[in-house]
Structures are given as structure tokens and as C-alpha cells.
Amino acid sequence: MPEDLAYPQLTPSGLGALLPWNPETSVQDLARQARRAALDSGCALVRGMDLDEDDFKLLVRSLGDRVDHKFGEGQADLLKLNASRDKGKVVTGRGPLPIHTDGLLVGERVDLIILYAADFSDAPGSGETYVSDQLTAWDEMAEHLRRVLDEHELEYLVTERGYFPTVPEDWYTIPATRDYGRVKSLNLATAFPRDIEQRSWEVRVKGMAPERSEEFFAELDAFLRSERYAYTHRWQVGDLLIIDNQRTLHGRTAIGEGGTRVLFRGQLTLSDAA
């Protein structure tokens, strides 16, 4: 794959790059090319790969340094998002995940998220991953939304203690922006829909009336997931999606009752991409 190739983009705002896959390309060469494409465009998609768990771990380690793991399941080089039916599982469960940034709740820097579809079968609209071009969205955001993020604090209450065992047990504040030297970006998670019983977290605008706070997060979520900014990925077995966690926000739709969805996930910190 030539270094200067202009890859097809995934959203009207310019997010994403679709990379061709050559089975003769080594995992290390693919990692180098996909990393550059993800950092340049927000995310990189490669289709038609055939990776087992060891291949995936090698790919993750070839991309950068594994995150200092602080979660209750899996490891930074391999967590199975397996659409578990176990009660209490949310992140690895079957419900939706609102738009968010990885590492937010545990205070960990995550630069790249690597997702690979080991198994997938679901109805259209179910089990999909969406990625939001948050930098462009933030730049074009309506003033009344921007003002809340600029002038108020956001508070979180983690309810999925099994997955987030190290975080505070009560409400705690997390800055709404972050800057590790590469890019300043939004640092947040929106709220779960009201009709969802199994939630991983609660979020509110500190000092704001509950109804107004709820309206704010619903409007912000809809804006960040609008067609201009968000790429929605319907998985096929063999898909590899590498996401720049600093330039984007992401989430997923609920997995259908009869759906199968097994994604391998890795998380990396890039010490040389400040």
C-alpha cells in the first residue's frame, strides 16, 4: 500500500480511511500503515482479514504501547466484547453504549482503540459501532451546547462496578476536555437512554436541574451522531477498525436478541505521538 495513497473517506466531514487489504502484507507493515491512516483521518478500516487471538495481540503490540490496564475484565491487548447475556454486564453486554471516549472513567490515556470482528451476525441497525468526528463537530457546535461544556463541570456515577472496580463509588468530576500535547479534544460520555435499565454510568451537568441536564445530553448525543460527523459501521467477520481516541468519540447500538457479536478490542498509548 503506497504511503501517499489517498484513501476513501467515511463521512462528509472527512473522517476515516478505507484501506485495501493484501494478504501478503505482514502484520507489522499493516500496523504501520493503519496507524498512520488512523492518526491522519480519525479511524482506519480494513476489511477481509483473518486474525486469531495471537495475530490480534501481535497487531496491537506492533501499533504501540499497551494501556496501563485498570478495568475488571480482559487486558489492554485483548478484551472480548462478546455480547454477554450475563446480568450486570454492560460494556461487554448486549445493550447500547452511548457516545464516549475510552479511558474516561478510569482516568487513563488511550490513544488508539483496535476492534476486530471475530464473529458477527445481526440484523441491520443492531450491534453497530459509530465513530464521531468530534473535532469538526466541536468546531461547528451550536453556542448553547458549547457554553455548557465551557462553563460547567460534568459529574459521573459508575454503576457497573465489576467492569470499573477502581473508580470512586460516589459522583465525581471529570474535565470535559483533554490535551496530551497532540490535540485538544472533548473528554466525555453522554447519557444512557432513559428506558435502558442496565447502565454502566450516569452523567449530569453539575449544578444544573436534572431535566435540563438530561435534555442537554440528549441534544449533544444527537448532534455528535448526526450524519455529517458520524460513521456507523455495520460489522462483517474479518473487519478491522482502528480508532484515534483523541480525535473521535464512539459508541454502539444494542445487539439484537438473536444476534452474535464477538469483537476483539485492544487499547494503546502512543508515547511517540504527543
Residue pairs with C-beta under 8 A, 6 or more apart in sequence:
1 19
1 20
1 22
1 25
1 33
3 33
3 36
7 17
7 18
7 19
7 37
7 41
7 44
8 17
8 18
9 15
9 16
9 17
9 18
9 41
10 16
10 17
10 18
10 43
10 45
10 131
10 231
11 133
11 227
11 228
11 229
11 230
11 231
12 227
12 228
13 133
13 136
13 137
13 228
13 229
14 41
14 133
14 136
15 41
15 42
15 43
15 131
15 133
15 136
15 229
15 231
15 248
16 41
16 42
16 43
16 44
16 45
16 131
16 231
17 37
17 38
17 40
17 41
17 43
17 44
17 45
18 45
18 47
19 33
19 34
19 37
19 44
19 45
19 46
20 46
21 30
21 46
21 47
21 48
21 49
23 50
25 33
27 55
27 58
27 59
27 62
28 62
30 46
30 59
31 59
31 62
31 63
32 62
34 44
34 46
34 63
34 240
34 242
35 44
35 63
35 64
35 112
35 242
37 44
37 242
38 44
38 112
38 242
38 243
38 244
39 244
39 273
42 131
42 133
42 135
42 243
42 244
42 247
42 248
43 131
43 231
43 241
43 242
43 243
43 244
43 248
44 241
44 242
45 233
45 239
45 240
45 241
45 242
46 239
46 240
47 236
47 238
47 239
47 240
48 238
49 116
49 238
49 239
49 240
50 238
51 59
51 116
51 118
51 238
51 240
51 264
53 78
53 264
56 77
56 78
56 114
56 116
56 264
56 266
57 77
57 78
57 266
59 114
59 116
59 240
59 266
60 66
60 76
60 77
60 78
60 114
60 266
60 268
61 77
63 112
63 114
63 242
63 266
63 268
64 111
64 112
64 268
64 269
64 270
64 271
64 272
64 273
65 268
65 269
65 270
65 271
66 75
66 76
66 77
66 266
66 267
66 268
66 269
67 76
67 103
67 108
67 109
67 110
67 267
67 268
67 269
68 76
68 108
68 269
69 75
69 76
70 106
70 108
70 166
71 79
71 106
71 163
71 164
72 162
72 163
72 164
72 165
73 79
73 91
73 92
73 162
73 163
74 80
74 265
76 266
76 267
76 268
77 266
78 264
78 265
78 266
79 92
79 264
79 265
79 266
79 267
80 92
80 262
80 263
80 264
80 265
81 91
81 92
81 115
81 261
81 262
81 263
81 264
81 265
82 92
82 261
82 262
82 263
83 92
83 93
83 94
83 127
83 255
83 259
83 260
83 261
83 262
84 92
84 93
84 94
85 93
85 94
86 93
87 198
88 160
88 162
88 198
89 160
89 162
89 163
89 198
90 97
90 160
90 163
90 198
90 199
90 200
91 97
91 160
91 163
91 200
92 163
93 198
94 254
94 255
94 259
95 196
95 198
95 254
95 255
96 192
96 193
96 196
96 251
96 252
96 253
96 254
97 200
97 251
97 252
98 189
98 190
98 191
98 192
98 193
98 221
98 251
99 130
99 132
99 189
99 190
99 221
99 224
99 225
99 249
99 250
99 251
100 188
100 189
100 190
100 249
100 250
100 251
101 110
101 185
101 186
101 187
101 188
101 189
101 245
101 249
101 250
102 110
102 113
102 245
102 250
102 267
103 109
103 110
103 245
103 267
104 156
104 174
104 187
104 188
104 189
105 156
105 158
105 164
105 167
105 174
105 189
105 201
106 164
106 166
106 167
107 174
109 180
109 269
110 245
110 267
110 268
110 269
111 180
111 182
111 244
111 245
111 246
111 268
111 269
111 270
111 273
112 242
112 243
112 244
112 245
112 266
112 267
112 268
112 270
113 242
113 243
113 245
113 250
113 265
113 266
113 267
113 268
114 240
114 241
114 242
114 243
114 264
114 265
114 266
114 267
114 268
115 129
115 239
115 240
115 241
115 242
115 243
115 263
115 264
115 265
116 239
116 240
116 241
116 263
116 264
117 235
117 236
117 237
117 238
117 239
117 240
117 262
117 263
118 237
118 262
118 263
118 264
119 237
119 260
119 261
119 262
120 127
120 235
120 236
120 237
120 239
120 260
120 261
120 262
120 263
121 259
121 260
121 261
122 235
122 255
122 256
122 258
122 259
122 260
122 261
123 256
123 258
123 259
124 234
125 253
126 253
126 254
126 255
126 256
126 259
127 235
127 252
127 253
127 254
127 255
127 256
127 259
127 261
128 232
128 233
128 234
128 235
128 252
128 253
129 232
129 233
129 235
129 241
129 250
129 251
129 252
130 225
130 230
130 231
130 232
130 233
130 250
130 251
130 252
130 253
131 230
131 231
131 233
131 241
131 243
131 248
131 249
131 250
132 224
132 225
132 229
132 230
132 248
132 249
132 250
133 229
133 230
133 231
133 247
133 248
134 185
134 186
134 224
134 229
134 247
134 248
134 249
135 183
135 185
135 247
136 228
136 229
137 223
137 224
137 226
137 228
137 229
138 146
138 185
138 186
141 223
142 223
145 216
145 219
145 220
145 223
148 205
148 208
148 216
149 176
149 177
149 186
149 188
152 176
152 205
152 206
152 207
152 208
153 173
153 175
153 176
153 205
153 206
153 207
154 173
154 174
154 176
154 188
154 203
154 204
154 205
154 206
155 171
155 172
155 173
155 174
155 203
155 204
155 205
155 206
156 171
156 172
156 173
156 174
156 189
156 201
156 202
156 203
157 170
157 171
157 172
157 201
157 202
157 203
158 164
158 167
158 168
158 169
158 200
158 201
159 199
159 200
159 201
159 202
160 199
160 200
160 201
161 169
163 200
164 200
171 204
173 206
174 187
174 188
175 187
176 186
176 187
176 188
177 184
177 185
177 186
177 187
178 184
178 185
178 187
178 246
179 185
180 246
180 274
181 274
182 246
182 273
182 274
183 246
183 247
185 246
185 247
186 249
188 203
188 249
189 201
189 203
190 203
190 217
190 218
190 220
190 221
190 224
190 251
191 202
191 203
191 214
191 217
191 218
191 221
192 199
192 200
192 201
192 202
194 214
203 217
204 210
204 213
205 212
205 213
205 216
205 217
208 216
223 229
224 230
224 249
225 251
233 239
233 241
235 261
235 263
243 250
245 267
255 261
